[in-house]
C-alpha cells in the first residue's frame, strides 16, 4: 500500500469523523431545543466521545445533567470544563453545585472558593447560587465567621431571603449543619436568630435590635446569641456590645468568637497585653481556626514580639489563604523583622485579594 494511499485513507477517516461530529451536534441541539433532554444527553455524550475538549458541549451536557438530577454525570463534565477553562467562573459554580448535590461538600467548597477568587464574574442568578452554597459548605466545614461574611455580602448585593435567614441562623449558632440537618427542636431558634442577623445584615438596626432582644428573652442561656447581639451592638454602642460579648463568655468560657473579639477590642483600645489571655485561650481551644491565630498574631505584633507574631500569622495564612487581613498582618510582621522580600510578597497578595473582593462586591 502506497504512502499516498495511506494519507488519503487517513484524510477520509478524519473527514468522516468530522461529519459524524457535526451531525451529532445538530441532533443534540435539536433535542435540547425540543425539550427531549434524555435524547439530547445521549447525542451530547456521543459527540463528546469524538471531541472530548468541546467546551460548549461540556457546558450543555453538564447543564442538562444538572437540571435532570443526573449529578454523577454533571460533576465530571464541569470538572473537565474547568480544566480547559480555569478562569470561567460559571463553570466552577456549576461544578460546585453538582458536587454539593452529590454531598461531596469538601469538593464543593474548593470549587466555590475558586468562583469567589474569580470575583463571582457570572450572571446574577448563578452568582447568588454560588454565594449561598459557598456559605452553606463553609458552615458545614465549621468556617462559621467566613460563612457569615459571604451571607452579609449576598444580602447587601441582593436581598434577604428565607434561605439566607436559615443559613445565617445556623452559622450564628456555630453548628456544622446544612438546613436539612437542623434538629426539629432547634428550628425555631435557628430561624429567629437568623432573622435578627439578616435584619442586621440589611442595615435595619431598629428591627434588628427588637428581634435580638426577643430571641435573647426566650433563649437567655445561649451564649452565641449574646455574642451575635453584642457584635452587632459594638458598631454603634461599643460599651453595650462588650457587655453582651462578656455575657457570652460567662455562659461559655470557650466561646471562640467572643474570645477573638475581646482580643481584637483590646488591640483597638490600645491595651493589647490585656487581650493576650483571650487570644491564647482561643488558639488553645480552636487551633484549626485561622481567626484565633490571626488574633494572637495581632496581639503579639502590637506587644513587640514580631518573631512570635509571624509564626502565628503564618499559620493563619496557611489556614485561610483567601484572607486579606491575614496577609496584611503577616506583611507587617515580616516588615518589623526586616524580611523585605517576604513582606513585599504578602503585601502584593493582600492587594490582589482586596481587589478581587472589591470587584466581587460591585453591583
N, C-alpha and C positions, 0 to 999 in steps of 0.2 A: 504494500500500500504506500503510495507516494506521500511525501510530506505535504504537498499542495492539497491532496485529497483529505488528509487529516485536518488541515486548517479549515477546509470547507465544512467538514463534519462538526468541528467544534463551533464554528460560527452558526451553523444551522441549529445546534443544540441550544446555544445561548439565545438565539432569536426565538426559538420555541418557548424557552423558559420565560422570556420577557413577555411574549404574547399571552402565556398562561397567567402570569402575574397580573397583567393589565386586565384580563378578563375577570379574575377573582376580585380585583379592586372594584370594578364596576358592579359585580354581583353583590359584594359586601355593602357598598354604598346604597344600592337599590334596596336591599333587605333592611338596612338600617333606617332609611327614609320611610320605608313601608311599615315600620314598627315590627318587623319579623326578626326579633332580636336573637333568638336562638340560631336562626338560619344565618344571620349576619355574623355572629360569633364564629360559626363554622367556616364561613368564607374568609374572615379575617385571619383565622388560625392557619388556614392553608396558604394564604398569601404571605404570612409572616414566616412560614416554613421555607418559602422560596427566597424571601428577603428579610432576614431577622432584624436588620437595622432600619426598617421602615418606621420612622418616628411617628408619622401621622397615624399609621395603622396601630402602633402600640398604644397611642392615646385613645383611639376609638375603641379598640378591643378592650382595653382596661376599663374604660368608662362604661361600656355596655356590661361588662362583667360585674362592675360595682353596682350598677343600677339594678341588676337582676340577682344580686346577692351571691354571686359566684366569687367570693372574696379570695379563695385559694388560687384563683386564676388571675384576678386583677392585681394582686400584690406583685407577682413576678413580672407582669407586663410593665408596670410603672417603675419597678426596680431596674429593669433593662433601660427604660426611657431616661431615668435619672443618670444612669451610667453614660448614655450617649449625650445627654444634655444636662450637665451638672448644675447649670445656672438657671434652669427652668423651674421657678418656684411652684407653679401649679402641679407639676409632675411630682414634686416632693410632697405636696399636700395630699394628693390622691394616694400616693404610696403610703403615707401615714394613716389616712382614713381606712385603707384596706387592711393595714396591719392592726389598727385598732379594732376593726370588726372581727379580726381573727384572734383577738385577745392577746396579741403579741405586743404588749404595752412598751417594753423596752425598745423594740424596733420602731414602734410608732413615735416614741419620744425622740429618737435620733433623727427620724425623717422630718418631723415637725419642727425640731430645732433648726434643721437646715433651712426650712422655709422661713423661719424667723430671722436667721442670719442673712437671708436674701432680701429682708425687708418686706416680706409679705407682698411682693410685687405680683399681684394676680387679681382677677376680678373680685369685686367686693364680697359677693356671696361665698366664694371659695375662701377668701381671707378670713371671713367671720368663722367659718367652719374650722379653719386651721387654728385660729387663736383659741376657740372654745375647746377643741380637742387637745391642744397643747396644754391648756390649763388642767384638763382632766387627767392627762397622763403624768403631768408634773405632780399633781396631788397624789396620784396612785404611787408615785415613786418617793413620796414624802418631802417633795420640794414645795412646801406649802406657801412660803412667802413669795417665791418666784411665781407660783400659780396665781396669787392674788394680784401681782403686778400685771400679769397678762390679762386677767379679768378686768382690772381697772382700765387698762388701755382699750380693751374691747368695748366696755360700757361707754367710755367717753368718745370713742370714734363712731359708735353706733347708738345703741340704747339698751336699757335694762330689759332682760327677758327672763322668763321662768327658768330657763336652762342656766343662765348666769347666776340667778339667785341661789339655786341649789348648789351649784359649783362653789360659790363664794362661802356658803354656809359650811360645806364640808371642809374646805381649806381653812376657814376660820377656826374650826374646831380641831384642826390639825389631825384629821383622820385620813388614812390612806384608802379611802373608799371611792368607788365610782357611784354615780347616782343610784344605780340599780342595787347597789350593795348596802345602802343605808338601812340599818335595822328599823323596823317599824316603830320601835319605842323612841327612836331619835329623829324621826322625820319632822315632827313639829318644830323641834329645837333647831334643826338644820335650816328649815325654811325661814323661821323667824330671825335667826341670826343673819342668814344670807340676805334677807330682805332689808335689814338695818344696814348691813355693809354695802349693799348695792345702792341704797339711797345716799350713803356717804360717797360712793364712787361717782354718783351722778351730781355731786356737789349740791346736795339739798340738805344743809345742816340742820334746819329746824325739824324736818321729818325724821332725819337720821337719829337725832337725839331722842325724840319721842319713842322711836322703835327700840333703840338700845336700852333706854330706861325701862321699857315694858318687859323686854326679854330678861334683863337683869333682875327685875322684880320677881319674875316667875322662876328663874334659874339662878338664885343668888350664890350658889356654891360652884358654879362652873368657871374655872379660872380663865379659860380662853375668852369667854365673853367679856370679862372685866378687862382683859388685855386689849381686845379689839376696840372696846369703847374708849379705853384710855389712849390708845394710839390715835384714834380719831380726835379726841379732845385736845391732844397736845398741839394740834395745828393752830387752834385759836385760844386755848386756855391751858397752857403748859402745866400749871400747878395742879389743876383738877385732873388733867390727864395722868400725871405722875401718881396721884393718889390712887387712881383706878389700876394702874400698872402694878403698884406695890400691893394692892389687894390681890391681884392675880398671883403674885409671888408668895403672899401669905397663904393662899389656898394651895399653891403648888410650888414649892421651893425650887423645883427643877424645870419650871416653865421656860423653855428656850427663848421664845420671842421677848418675854419680859426681861430675862437676864441680858440679852443682847441690847435691847432698847435702853435699859438703865446704864449699861456701859457706854453706849453712844451719847446718851444725855449728859453724862459726866464729862465726856470729851468736849461737847459743845459748851458746857458751863465752865470750862477751864479747870476742871478738877479730875484729870484723867486717872490719877492714882486711886481715887475713890471708886473708879469704875473697873479697876483691875480685878477685884474679887468677883464681880459679876461675870466678867469676860472669861476668867479662868474656870469658873464653875460651869459656864456654858460649854466650853471646849471639853471639859471632863464629862459632862452629861451627854453631849452630842458631838463626838469627834468627826463624824461624817458630814456635818453641816457646814457649808462654806461660810455662812454668816457668823458662826461662832469664832472661826479662825480669823475672819476679817475684823471682828470686834476686838479680839485680843491683839491682833497685829496693829490696829489703830491705836489702842491704848499704849502698847509698848513703844510705838513710834513717838507718841506725844510725851512719854515719860523718859525719853532719851536713851532708848535701847534699840537702835536701828537693826543691829545684827539679829537679835531675837525676834524683832518685828518682821524682818524679811523671811525668816523661817516660817512664821505663821501665815504670812501673806502668800508665800509660795504654795502652801497647802490650799489656801483659799482659791488661788488662780487655777490650781490643778482640779479642784472640785467643781469650780464654776468658771470655765474659761470664757464664758459669754458675759461675765460681769464687768462692766466698765470700771466700777468703783474699786474692784479688787486689783485690776491692772494699774489704776492711778495710784493707789496706796502703795503697791509694790514698787512702782517707779520712784515714789518719794523715798522709800526705804533705801533703794539702791543709790539714789542721789546722795543721801546722807552718808552712805558707805563709799562714796566716790567711785562707784561702778558705773561709769558713764555710758558705756555701750549697752549694758543691761537696762539702765534707766531709760535710755532713748528707745529701746525696743518696746518696753512696757508702755511708754507714753504714746508711741505710734499705734499700738494695739488699742489703747484707750480711745484715741481719736477715731480709729476705724469703727469701733463698736458704737461710739456715740453717734457717729454719722449714720450708721445703719439703723439705729434706734430712732433717731430723729426723722429719717426718711420713712420708716415704717409708720410713724405716728402722724404723718402729714395727711390731711383729709384728701 
